[in-house]
Amino acid sequence: MSKIVDYEGPILEIDMLSISFFTRLREIPAVMDFSVKVQPGEAVGLVGESGCGKSTVALGVMQDLGKNGRVVGGSIKFKGRDLSEMSEEELRDIRGNEIAMIYQEPMASLNPAMKIGKQLIEVPMIHEGISEQEAWDRALEVVTDVRLPDPERMLNSYPHQLSGGQQQRIVIAMALMSKPALLILDEPTTALDVTVEAAVVELVKDLGKKYGTSMLFISHNLGLVLETCDRICVMYSGEAVERGSIEDVFDEMRHPYTQALFRSIPLPGADKNARPLRAIPGNFPLPHERPPGCNFGPRCDYFEEGRCNASDVKMRPIDGDDRHESRCLKFEEIDWDAPMELAETKEKGEIGEVVLKMDQLKKYYEVAANALFGGGTKKVVKANESLSFEARESETLAIVGESGCGKSTFAKVLMGLETATDGQILLDGRNIEGIPIESRDAKTVGEVQMVFQNPFDTLNPSMTVGRQIMRALEIFGIGNSDGERRTRMLELLDLVKLPRAFADRMPRQLSGGQKQRVGIARAFAGDARIVVADEPVSALDVSVQAAVTDLLMEIQREHKTTLLFISHDLSIVRYLSDRVMVMYLGHVVELGTTDQVFSPPYHPYTEALLSAVPIADTSVQKQHIVLDGDIPSAMNPPPGCPFQTRCRWKSEVPGGLCEKEVPPVRQLGDNHQIKCHLADDILARMEAVIKIAAE
């Protein structure tokens, strides 16, 4: 079937769409009165917290709502034709051919038992009936387009032989094989490192231009949407609440929810003491418990009883702006330029004595060279190479780097889940690097605790929340009776701002943010001196992130805890850390105060990391640095400087030194250190990566 090329109107037109899911008990409305248009060659961002209906809209477009889902109102038109009126055969022809979708998890779209090339050529051979050779040539072209090294080798590889970033590029290549008119991207970069994410986003933008593809980009990351899209639609609880061009919505927002979202994300200039982030009060309503009138009413600063909850609120156009609309009755009355009422300014905790000291810590693993069948020679994986740093009482030290850089390995050694190969870890002057967790006394175990990335995996699903915290108290030897422990458990729930009634709830009855609070309560059960927070907010929505980071800061002020904050999100790191340690392939490549690390001179890797961070602010200008290639494997690291294979400054160092020698650690003054061969005069020439345009 040939494509409709001469179509002039919107590629996708969703009009007053309502989608419900039907269970035995009731109808659950997931999307209500939702409208959006995507014009030819345009990229539209769909933004909102999890559960707001973004992915349901995408599945509606794909006509893939499963057995329980049904469109109960409105229409979805693709190139002017209503999708619900098409036959199965017509839909099959359009899916994958004219409308392609890229999912969050690349491996869900790839067949593990089939070579990449074979998976790619299937698409045009089925949809367009072209020959195998033609399809292979096109696959080579597309794999080259998505900037994968050695396209021939890629096509002859199996999916497991590729890194996560490479798999995601293959999925994008697959979506582009039949040159679709519409590409739907559902959170395509959440599983990727920030430098890989930056490259993938850059790629999607370029390919959109090259192939003239229109895009619907679903994300909860406002910075990413700013960098990739022309227009944006903000969703809340199944409804569109604001639509418009990126500039209109970011700079002239006209809905209280959009405003609240921006106030809960750390933009440059936010400060945990002087200008704390503001979390959105209350919780997201469940689909069958939505309030009357405006869905956002119960959480809104401008709510007016008897008006905002009197009847359904419709979208209304905003004068003067380009197709800018808001679902708010009061948008003309609100003073949108009023400064945010300052939440109480927090006292900065006094940073005290050194609690933790790592000295030349090394952690090596021995692996069989042929890992699948064992035997053969052994290879050494150097997960951590001579790590040295100190962390003080009440201090937040952020540890940043891409996956595979050794962040989590060092956390495991600190926790006693692994023992060190060499070097030492001193906790209050006691050596603990060689003591596995089962040999540590209860006091040491209680003093070093961890808050994990995924709150869903860390709670026992068959035990109440209160019982799980009391169990931790028992292990740490706190309280002489169940009654004492129960009292302490209720105090811990107060500490993490959860109602005491939650003690009797099961984990499944809690939201992600609430589960993460229980994880934090459990970590502080043993009066922890050091808490290792391993990406503690990356699985949470932006509005919940603000509340959880604020909570961590507050507990830290009260208990003088040392916080080791492992993260790849540099916006949050800049907001809450006192010092930053940047790691790459087992090495510490830069270490200094937050101000030192975020302003030049940088280690070339830090510079690339900063450039990769999406910032949701139209006044920010960034230097554009995209790293080539993936992180080398720790089993086979490059000779010399670990970063030399991807460094854009390498040519400035004479004599191929970067490829021969690991650079020494250099002090740039005031305890700011970097591991780099670049000469002082070149470092002095470095420019700031992130610049905020003058107001």
N, C-alpha and C positions, 0 to 999 in steps of 0.2 A: 504494500500500500504506500503510495507516495505521500510525502508530508504536505500539509497545507502551508505553502510558503507565502502566499500573497495576503495573509490575514493581517489586517491593519489595527484592530482594536486591542484591548488588554489580552495578554496571554492567559492570565488566570483572573477570574472574577468570582469572588465568593460574596454572595449577597444574602444577608439576614439568616445565615446558616445556624441551625440548632441541631445538636447531636445528643442523643441520650443512650445510656446503656440500661438494659433491662435485666433485673435480677428477679428471683422468685418473689421477693417481698415488694419491690417497688421499682419505679422508673428513676434512674439517676441522671439528671441533666448535666452533661459534661461541658457543652458549649451552647451559648444562647445568643441569638441575634448578632452573629459575628459576620462582619463584612470586611473584605480587603481586596484591593486590586493590584495586580502586578503587570506593569506595562512591558512591551518588548525591550529587552536589554537592561531591565531595571532589577536591582537587588533590594528586596524588602526584608527587613529584620523583624522577627516575631519574638518579643521579649516578655518574660514574666517568670514568676517563681514556679517550682515544680508543683504539679497539680492544677495549674491554671488552665490547661486545655490546649497547650501549644501542639503537642504531639498528636492529640486527637484530631486537630484541624488537618495536620499533614496526612494522617491515615484516612481522613475523609476525602482528601484530594486523590489519594491513591485508590479510593473505594475499597478499603481493606479494613473494615471495622470489626471483623470477626462475627461470630454468631450473635452476640448480645448487643452489638452496637447498631444504631439506625439513625439515618438522617431524618429528623422529625419536622423540619421546617427549612425554608430557604433553598438556595440552589448553589451549585458549584459549576461554573462554566469554564471550559478550557477552549481557547480560541473560538469563543462564541457558542460552543455546543455544550448542552447540559450533560454532565457525566452520568447522571442517574438514568438518563434515557438511552444510554448506549447498551448494546448487547455485550455479553461476556467476551465474544470474539473481538469486538471493536476495542473493548477495554484492554484486552490482552495485548493488542497491537500498540496501543498508546503507552501502556506501562513499559518502562525500560527502553522504549524507542523514543517517544516524544516527551514523556515525563520520567525523570530518573530520580531516585532518592538515595542519599548517602546517610548511613546510620551512625550512631555514636560509637558502636563497638565494631571495628573493622572485621574481626574474625567471624562475626555473625553473618557477614555477606560473602565470605570466601569458603569454598569447599576445601577442607584440609587435605583431601586425598587426590587433588587434581592440580596439575601444574598451572601456574598463573596464565601462561600464554593461551592454553586451551580454554580457560574460563573467560578470557577476554574475547577470543574470536567467536565464541558462541553467540554473543549478542547480535552483531551485524549479520552473521550467517542466518540466524533464525528470523530476524526482523526484516532484513533487506534482501535476503537471498543471494548475497555476493559469494564469490568463490573463497576457498580457504586461504589461497595465497594473498588475495586482496585484503582479506580480514587480518591476516598476519602482518602485512605491511602497515595497515592502519594501526594495529596494536603497537607496533614498534614506534610509530609516530607519536601516539598518545602517551606511551610510557616515557618517551623522550620529553614530551610536553610537560609531564608532571615531575620533571627534573630528577629522574631516578638514574643512578650511575649504571653504566654497562647494561643497556636495555635488553640485549640478547640474553645475557645471563639471568636477568630478572624474569624474562618470559619462560625460561627453562627451570625456574625454581619452584619449590612448593611454598605455600604461605608461611609455614613455621620457620622457614629459613630467612625470613625478613623481619626487621625490627617493627615495632608498633607504628612508627612514623611512615615507614615504607609500605606497610600493609594499607594504611589509610590512603596513601597516594595511589596504590593499585585500585582501591575501591573507587576513588575519584576518576581514575582512568577508565574503569569499567563503566561508570556512569556516563562518561563522555564518548564512549565508543560509537554510539549511534547519533552523536551530535544532537542531544535533546533540546527542545525549545524551553523546557522548564526543569530546573534542578532544585530539589528540595533537600536542604542540609539540616539534619536533626542533631544539634550539638556535636558537630563532626570532630571537634578538637579536645573534648573534655579529658580523654584518656591520654593526651599527648603532653610532652614537655613543652615549656613555654617557647623555647627557641624553635622546636619543630612546629609548634602551633603557628608561630609567626611565618614560617616558610610555607605552611599549608594554606594559610589565609591569603598570603601574597599570591600564591599559585591560583587559588580559586578566583581571586579578582582578575588576574591576567587572563585566565582561561575564559572567564565570563566575557571579557572584551573580545578575545580572539574568536570564540565560537558564537558570539552574540546571544549567549544563553541568558534567560531571565532566571532570577534566583529567589527562593523563599528560604531565608536563613534563620533557623530556630536556635535561640541561645538564651542563657540567663546572664551572659556576660556583656554588659553595656559597652565596655571598651571595644570588644570584638565587633559588635554591631556598628559602632562608629567607624571602625576601620574598613568594614567590608560593604556597608549598605548605603543606598541613596535615601531610602525612606524607612520608617520604623512604625511598628504597631505594638503598643504596650497592652498586655492582657492581664486581667486580674479575675480570678474565680470564674472562668468560663466566658468572660465578656471582654471585648476590646474596650479599653477605657480612654486611650488617646492614640491618635494617628496623625502622621504628618511627615514632613521632610526631616532628615537628621538634625539640621540646624534649628528648625522650629521647635522640635520636641526637646532637644538638649538645652537650647538657650532660652526658649520662651515657653517652658512647660506650663500646661494649663490643666493638670489634673493632680489632686493631692497625693495619689498613689505614686505617680511618676516622681513627684518632688520627694516623697518619703524614701523611694528607692535610692535616689541620688544622695540623700543625706546619710544613707547607711553604708555607702561604699567609700573606702579611703582614697580620696583624690589627693594629688600633691598639695601640701599645705596643711593637711589634717594633722593634728597632734594629739597623742593620747592623753596628755595632761591639760593643755590649753583649749583644744577644740575636739573633744571626744566625738566619736561617731554617734549617730542617734538611731537606735534600733526602732523598727516599726512596732508600736505596742500591740499586745493581743496576739491572737493566732489566726491563721488562714481558715476561713469557714469550710467545713466539709460540704460536698455537693448537696446533700439532703438537709443541711442546716443553714442554708444561706439566709441572711436577714431580709426583712421586707425593704423595698426601695433600693437604695444604693448598696451594692455588695460590700463596698469599702467603708460604709458608714461607721460601724462600731470601732474602727481603728483610725478614724480620720480626725485631724486637729480642727477641722472647720465644720464638723457635724452639727446640724440644727434639727432638734427634735420636732416632729410633726411636719417637717418639710422634706428632709432628705430621706425619711423612711415612709413617706406617705404613699408613693406609687412608683412604678418602674421608671428608671431614668433612661432617656434616649441620648444617642450621640447628637451633638450639635456643632455646626461649623463655627470656626473662630475667624472673625473679620480680618481681612488683609493678608493672612498667611496662605501659603500654597497647600490647598486641600488639607488643612489642619483642623482636626475635630476633637472634641472632648466629651466624655460622658459624666459631666458634673453640672449640677444645677447652679452652682455659685461661682463658676470660674470668672465671671465678669466682676464679682464683688471682692474677690480675694486680692490682697496686695501681694503679688508674687515676688516683688523685689524686697519685701521686708526681710531684714537679716534674721537668721535662725536664732530663736531665743537660746541663749547659751545655756547648755546643761551645766550643772555645777562644775567649776574648774577643779581638777583633781590635784591633790598634793603629790608631787613626785616622791616616790619612796627613796630614802637615803640609800645609796649603794654601799654595801658594807664590805666585810672581809672576804678573802678568797675562800669559796666553799669547795670548789672542784678544780683540780689541776690535772691536765693531761700533759704528759711529757714524752715526746717521741714515740707515741703509740703506733704500733703496726699490727695489722690483722691480715694474715695470708691464709688462703684456703688451698688445699691440695686437691686437684681434680684429675681423674683419669683422662688422658688426652683423648681417648675414645670413650666419651661419657656414656654412650648407649650400651656398649657391651663390656665395659670395664677393661681391665688388663692394659697392656701397652705401657708407654712411659707416662709419668705423672707430670702435670703442668701446675705451676703455682699461680693462683689468682691473687694479685695484690689489691685487696679491697680498700685497705687504708695504708697510706705511706707516711710514716712519721708525723702524726698529728700532734701539735702542741698548742695549747691555749689554756686560759684560766677563765673561770666564771665566778662572779661574786654574789653575795647575798643581795636579794631584791633586784637582780639584774636580769634583763631579757637578752639572751644571745641568740640571734637567728642564724640558722645553718642553711645555706641556700645552694642549690645545684640541681642538675638534671638527674633523672633516674639513672642508677648505675654509677653515681659519683662516690658512693660510699657513706652517704648520710645515715642510712638505716643500719648499716653494719656497725658503725661506731656507737649508735644508740644501743644495739644489742649487747655490745661488749660492756657498755656502761651499766646496763640493766643486769648483767650476769648471765644473759642467755647464751653468750659466747665468751670465751676467754681470749685475752690478748696474745699475740705471737711474740711481741716485744714491747718495751717501753712501759710506762706506768700511769695509773689513774689514782689520784689521791683524793679521797673524800674526807674533808676535815683532817687532812694529814695522814689518814689511814690508807694503805695500799689495798685496792679492791680489784685490780685488773685480772688477777689470777683466780678469783674466788667465784665459782659458778653459783647461780642463784640458789640451788638446793643446799649449798654449804653456807650461805649468808645468814646471819642472825636476823630475827624479826625486825630489829631496829633499823638495820641497814636496808632491808627490803622495803620497809615503810618509808625510809628517807628518800629513796630514788624510785619515783613512780612514772608511769607513762600514760598519756592520753592518746588514743589511737585515731587513725584517719577515719575509719568507718565505724560509726557508733552502732551500726546494725549487727556487726560481727562480734562485738565485745561483751554483749550481755547474754546471760543464760535465758533462753526463751521460756523455760518452764519454772522460773523462780521469780517471786515478786521483787520489785525494785528495792524495797526496804531490806528484804532478806539478803540480797546480793551485797548491799553496803555493810550489813551487820557481819556477813561472812568475812569481808575484808578486815573489819575491826578485830574479829576473832583471830585471824591469821597474824595480824600485827600485835596481838597480845594487848589490846586496849579494852578496858572495862572488865570488871570482875564477875558480872552477871549479865544475863540477857537483857534485864531491865536497864542496866547502865548503858549497854550497847545500843539499845533502842533509843534512849534519850539522845545519845551522841549521833545516831543515824538521823534523827529528826533535825538536829542542829545542822548536820551536813546538808540536808535538803534545803534548810533555810539559807545556808551559805550559797548554794547554787540557784537560789530564787525559784525553787519548785514548791508548789503547795504540799503541805505535810500529808494530805490525802493520797498523794502519789505513792506513798510507801506501800500501799496495798494493791497497786496496779501491776499488771504484767507488761513486759517490754512492748508487746505488740500494740498496746493501747497508747503508746507515746509517739510523738512526731520525732523526726530526725534530730531537731535541735534539742528536744527534751531528753532524748537518749544520750546525746553528747554531754548534757549537764550531769546525768547520772554517772557517766564515765568520769567526769571531772570530780564529782563528789567522792567517788570511790578512790580516785588517785590521791585525794587529800585526806583520806580516812586515817592514814598513819602519820599525820603531821609531816607531810613530805617536805624535805629541804630542797630537793631538786625535782622538777617535773619536766620530763621530756615530752613535748607536744609534737607528735608526728603528723603534720598536715591536719591539724584538728578541725579545721573549718572548710576544707576543700570539698567535702561531700554535702555541705549545707547551702541553703539559699542565701543570697546576699543579705537580706534583712535579718536572717537568723545569725549569720556570720558576725554582724556587728554586735549582737547581744552576747554571743559566746566569747568573742575576743574581749569585750568590755568586762565580762564576768571574770575571765582569767586575770586581767589587769587588777581588778578590785581585790580578788583573793590574794594576789601577789603583794599588793600594798599592805593588806592586813597581816599576812603571815610571813612576809619578807622572803618569799620563795624565790629560788633561782629558776628561771624558766629557759629551757633550751627549746627554741621554737624552730622545728624543721619545716621548711616550706619552699615552694617554687614560685609563690605569688609575691612578687616584690612590692606590690602596693601595700599589702598587709604588713610585710616586713618593715617597710619604711615607716609605717604608722606606729608599730608597737615595739620595735626593738631598740635597745641601747647600743648594742654592737652587732656587727654582721661578719660571719665567716663564710667565704665563698669556696665551695669545693668543686674539683673537677677530676674525675678518674682517680680518686683516692688521695689527691693532694689538696692541701689548703693553698689556694692561689691568691687569696686576698683576705686580710683581716683588719678591721678597724672599727671606729665608731660609725653609726649609721650615716652621719653627715659626711665622714671621710669617704665611705664606700660609694655614696650616691653622688659625689662630685668629683670631677677629674683632678689628678690623673687616675685612670683606672687600670686594672689588669685587663688585657684585651677581651678576656672571657666575660668579665663583669660588664664591660661596655656592651657586648652583644646581648647579654641577659637583660640589661636595662632597656635596650632598644626594642626587645621582643615583648615587653609588657604592654598589653593593651590598656589605654587610659581613657576613661569615659569623660573627656573634657575637651571641648572644641578649641579651647585657648592654648592647649599644649602642643608644642611642636617637638617632634622627635627626630633625631638622626636615624637614618634608615640603614640598619645593618642586618643582613640575613646571612646566617651561618650556612656554609656548604657542608653537606655530608652529615652523617650521624656520629654519635659519640663512639669512639673506638671501643672494642671489647676489652674488659679488664684482663681477659685471658691472653690478649695479644696486644698490649699497649704499644704505641709508636715509640721509637727511640727519642732520646732528648726530652724536650719539653712536652708534657702530655697533650697540650693544646695546639701544638704546631701544625697539625694536619688541617685545622680549621681557622687559623689565625690570619687576619687581614694585615697585621703589622709585621709579619715574618720577614718581608723583604727589607725592612729597615735595620735588620741585625746582620752585620757583615759575617762572611766566612762560614755560613751555614751552621752557626753555633746552636741555633734552636733545634736542629735535627741531631746534634751530637751530645749535648749536655743538658741534664736537668738543671734549670736555673736555680741559683741560690736564693734564699729568702732575704729580701732587702727591706731595710727600715726606711720609710719615707718621712720619718719624724713623728713624734707624738704618738708612738705605739701603732702607727699605721704601717702594715707590712704587705708586700706583694712578692710573688715568685715569678720573676720575669727578667729576660735578658735586655729589654729595651733600655737605651741610654737615657740619662736624666733629661737631656734637652728635648728628646722625642716625647717623653712622658709630659713634659711641661707644655708641649704643643697641643695636647689632647683637649677637645672641646666638650662642653657639657652635652650629654645625650638628650636629656629632657629639659626643654626650655618652656617656661610659661610666658606666653605673649603678654606684653604690657597691656594693662587694662585701658 
